[in-house]
């Protein structure tokens, strides 16, 4: 049985990288009657059938239960990546805020909850073969992002046990990029001092080739399509890996940037990242770098078989689009995705 026509879907974190793609696809779907986007700051952007509410899930005040009343599904995407130097702050938003969402879903009797997990929830795994959704989700404990994603996996285990009437779907996508997210992701991970060489490949003569640097990428629109399919399919429940081929490594990035890959020890690169992070010159922490080098490659055949999902973009196409966005200041008319060109 599929979700009936005229469905109402609520999306948290609706103005970010994933949220804007999910809201756009849902607003174009004739089976969706209305989309209610929740974000800390409401945007000027007005896609069809969409209304907005300003909600801060970290506030700890009134919960979103009243906003979920009458919804056929809640897609929970809200997430804060910063400040990386203050993990208690991200914990309040990401973990405690998510728990408030789950409690509100139960209180409002929403039948479907689609949660944004991540490859970051997985325990360290292989780089030479993909793993399926049964791989352990204990994260990398030293990285706040992975620790929070893994904790929420355990929270959802309890939620599913206590609320079997709710169909819970956990999406575990690879790293997500699109042209419109380039400026936001530059700010989140690169900061003010490091984006220039990346946005201008001619300034990047070589690219560090670090052991373990092999990961997966996915276009955000492709991930959004999986969320849309999960809302409609009554049989979709549990975890789904989402990724595009081929895996990304230093050789691919070097060819794309016209740079020469140079093999460097992991400790040397980590030390440089740790120094820049310690001086508040780089937002991305060395702990996240450690996690990336340990994350497994994912097998996404379950999403293909059960959801009928398949990515439209290859990983290299995704990264080329993202690089173009870096160079041209890609963005959208939402607060998180404001564009900014690097000179």
C-alpha positions in Angstrom: 0.0 0.0 0.0 1.3 3.4 -0.9 0.9 6.8 0.8 -2.5 8.1 -0.4 -2.8 11.2 -2.6 -3.2 14.4 -0.7 -0.5 13.5 1.9 0.9 16.2 4.2 4.7 15.9 4.9 6.6 17.9 7.5 10.4 18.4 6.9 12.8 19.6 9.6 16.0 21.2 8.6 14.2 22.2 5.4 16.4 25.0 4.3 19.8 23.2 4.2 21.6 21.1 1.7 19.3 18.1 1.9 16.2 19.9 3.0 16.0 22.2 0.0 16.2 19.2 -2.4 13.6 17.2 -0.4 11.2 20.1 -0.2 11.5 20.8 -3.9 10.9 17.2 -4.9 7.9 16.9 -2.6 6.4 20.2 -3.8 6.6 18.8 -7.4 5.0 15.5 -6.4 1.3 15.3 -7.4 0.6 12.8 -4.6 1.8 15.3 -1.9 -0.9 17.9 -0.9 1.3 20.1 1.2 4.8 20.4 2.6 5.5 22.1 5.9 9.2 23.2 6.2 10.6 23.8 9.6 13.9 25.7 10.0 15.5 28.2 12.5 15.1 31.0 9.9 12.3 31.0 7.4 13.4 31.7 3.8 12.3 33.9 1.0 12.2 30.8 -1.2 8.6 29.7 -1.9 8.1 26.4 -3.7 4.6 25.3 -4.5 2.4 23.8 -1.8 4.9 24.7 0.9 4.5 26.7 4.1 7.2 27.6 6.6 7.6 27.7 10.4 10.5 29.0 12.4 11.5 26.3 14.9 14.7 25.9 17.0 14.9 22.2 18.0 17.8 23.0 20.4 15.8 25.5 22.4 14.3 22.9 24.8 11.1 24.9 25.0 7.8 24.0 23.3 8.2 20.9 21.1 7.1 20.5 17.5 4.2 18.2 18.3 1.6 20.7 17.4 3.2 21.3 14.0 3.1 17.5 13.4 -0.6 17.2 14.0 -2.3 15.7 11.0 0.9 14.9 9.2 1.3 11.7 7.2 5.0 11.7 7.5 7.9 13.6 9.1 11.3 13.7 7.4 13.9 14.7 10.0 16.9 16.4 8.5 17.8 19.1 11.0 21.5 19.0 11.9 24.2 21.3 13.1 27.9 20.7 12.1 29.3 23.6 14.1 30.8 24.7 16.5 33.2 21.8 16.3 35.1 23.2 19.3 31.9 22.9 21.4 30.5 19.4 21.1 28.0 20.1 23.9 26.3 22.6 21.6 25.9 20.3 18.7 24.8 17.5 21.0 21.9 19.7 22.2 20.8 20.4 18.6 21.5 17.1 17.0 20.8 14.5 19.7 18.4 16.2 22.1 16.7 18.0 19.3 16.2 14.8 17.4 14.8 13.1 20.5 12.3 15.9 20.8 11.3 15.2 17.2 10.8 11.5 17.8 8.7 12.2 20.9 6.6 14.7 18.9 6.1 12.1 16.2 4.7 9.7 18.7 2.6 12.3 20.5 1.0 13.5 17.2 0.5 9.9 16.0 2.4 10.5 12.8 2.5 7.1 11.0 5.9 7.6 9.2 9.3 8.9 10.4 12.1 9.2 7.9 15.4 9.9 9.7 18.6 11.2 8.2 21.3 9.0 9.5 24.7 8.8 7.7 27.6 6.7 6.6 29.2 8.4 9.6 27.1 6.2 11.9 29.0 3.1 10.8 31.9 1.6 12.7 35.3 1.4 11.0 35.1 -0.9 8.0 36.7 -2.0 4.7 37.8 0.2 1.8 38.1 -2.6 -0.7 34.6 -3.9 -0.6 31.2 -2.5 0.3 29.2 -3.4 3.4 25.4 -3.7 3.7 23.1 -2.2 6.3 23.9 -4.9 8.9 27.4 -3.4 9.5 27.7 -2.2 13.1 26.7 1.4 13.7 28.8 2.4 16.6 30.5 5.3 14.8 34.0 6.6 15.4 33.7 7.8 19.1 36.3 10.5 18.9 34.4 12.5 16.2 31.3 14.3 17.4 29.4 13.9 14.1 29.9 10.1 14.1 29.2 9.8 17.9 25.9 11.7 17.5 24.8 9.8 14.5 25.5 6.5 16.2 23.8 7.5 19.4 20.6 8.3 17.4 20.7 4.9 15.8 20.4 3.4 19.3 17.7 5.9 20.3 15.7 4.9 17.2 16.1 1.2 18.2 14.3 2.0 21.4 11.7 4.2 19.7 10.9 1.4 17.2 10.4 -1.0 20.1 8.2 1.3 22.0 6.2 2.6 19.0 5.7 -0.2 16.5 2.8 1.7 15.0 5.3 4.2 13.5 7.1 3.1 10.3 10.7 4.2 10.8 13.1 4.6 7.9 16.8 5.4 8.4 18.7 6.8 5.4 22.4 6.4 5.5 23.8 8.4 2.6 27.4 9.0 1.6 28.8 12.5 1.5 26.2 14.8 -0.2 27.0 17.6 -2.6 25.2 19.8 -5.1 26.0 23.1 -6.8 23.8 25.1 -4.5 25.5 23.7 -1.4 29.0 24.7 -2.3 29.2 27.9 -0.4 27.7 26.5 2.7 30.0 23.5 2.7 33.0 25.7 2.1 32.1 27.7 5.2 31.4 24.6 7.3 34.4 22.5 6.4 37.0 24.9 4.9 36.4 28.2 6.6 37.7 31.5 5.5 41.4 30.7 4.9 41.6 27.5 3.0 38.9 27.6 0.2 40.9 29.6 -2.4 43.2 26.8 -3.7 40.3 24.4 -3.8 38.0 26.8 -5.7 40.9 27.7 -8.1 42.6 24.5 -9.2 45.5 26.3 -10.8 46.6 27.2 -7.3 46.7 23.6 -6.2 49.9 22.0 -7.6 49.6 18.8 -5.8 47.0 16.8 -3.8 47.8 14.8 -0.7 47.3 11.1 -1.2 46.6 9.8 2.3 46.3 6.1 3.2 42.6 5.3 3.8 41.3 8.3 1.7 38.7 6.4 -0.2 35.0 7.4 0.3 31.7 7.7 -1.5 29.8 10.7 -2.7 26.2 11.3 -3.8 24.3 14.1 -5.4 21.9 15.7 -2.9 19.0 15.5 -5.3 19.5 11.7 -5.6 19.4 11.3 -1.9 16.2 13.4 -1.8 14.6 11.1 -4.3 15.2 8.2 -1.9 13.5 10.1 0.9 10.5 10.8 -1.4 10.3 7.1 -2.4 10.4 6.1 1.3 7.5 8.3 2.1 5.3 6.7 -0.5 6.3 3.0 0.0 4.5 1.4 2.9 6.9 -1.5 2.8 10.0 0.7 3.3 11.3 0.5 6.8 14.7 0.1 8.5 18.0 1.3 7.1 19.0 2.1 3.5 22.5 2.9 2.3 22.7 5.6 -0.4 25.8 6.1 -2.6 27.0 6.7 -6.1 29.8 5.0 -8.1 32.7 5.0 -8.4 34.4 5.5 -5.0 36.3 8.7 -4.6 40.1 8.6 -4.0 43.1 10.9 -4.4 43.7 9.8 -8.0 40.1 10.9 -9.0 40.4 14.2 -7.2 43.8 14.9 -8.6 42.7 14.3 -12.2 39.6 16.5 -11.6 41.7 19.4 -10.2 44.6 19.0 -12.6 46.9 18.3 -9.7 49.5 15.7 -9.0 48.8 13.2 -6.2 51.6 13.0 -3.7 51.6 10.2 -1.1 51.8 11.7 2.4 51.7 9.9 5.8 48.4 10.1 7.6 50.1 11.6 10.7 51.6 14.5 8.7 48.3 15.5 7.2 46.5 15.0 10.5 49.0 17.2 12.4 48.5 20.0 9.9 44.7 19.8 10.2 45.0 19.6 14.0 47.2 22.7 14.1 44.8 24.7 11.9 41.8 23.5 13.8 43.4 24.3 17.2 44.1 27.9 15.9 40.5 28.2 14.8 41.6 28.6 11.2 39.9 25.4 10.0 36.3 24.4 11.1 36.7 20.7 10.2 38.3 18.9 13.1 41.1 16.3 13.0 38.7 13.9 14.7 36.4 14.0 11.7 39.5 13.4 9.4 40.3 10.3 11.5 36.7 9.1 11.0 36.7 9.7 7.2 39.8 7.5 6.9 38.0 4.7 8.7 34.5 4.8 7.2 33.5 1.7 5.2 32.3 1.8 1.6 28.5 1.1 1.4 26.5 -1.4 -0.7 23.3 0.4 -1.8 21.6 -2.6 -3.4 18.8 -2.7 -0.8 17.6 0.8 -1.8 17.7 -0.3 -5.5 15.7 -3.5 -4.8 13.2 -2.3 -2.3 12.7 1.4 -3.2 13.4 1.2 -6.9 16.1 3.9 -6.3 19.1 4.5 -8.4 21.4 7.6 -8.5 21.3 9.7 -11.7 24.7 11.2 -11.2 28.0 9.4 -10.9 30.4 10.4 -8.1 32.7 12.3 -10.5 29.8 14.2 -12.0 28.7 15.2 -8.5 32.2 16.5 -7.5 32.6 18.4 -10.8 29.3 20.1 -10.2 30.3 20.9 -6.7 33.7 22.3 -7.8 31.9 24.6 -10.2 29.7 25.8 -7.4 32.8 26.6 -5.3 34.3 28.6 -8.2 31.0 30.5 -8.9 29.6 30.9 -5.4 26.8 28.4 -5.7 23.9 28.9 -3.3 20.2 29.4 -2.8 17.9 32.0 -1.2 17.9 30.3 2.2 20.1 31.3 5.2 22.2 28.2 5.3 22.8 28.1 1.5 23.7 31.8 0.9 26.1 31.9 -2.0 29.6 33.5 -1.8 32.1 33.5 -4.6 35.8 33.0 -3.7 38.1 35.5 -5.4 
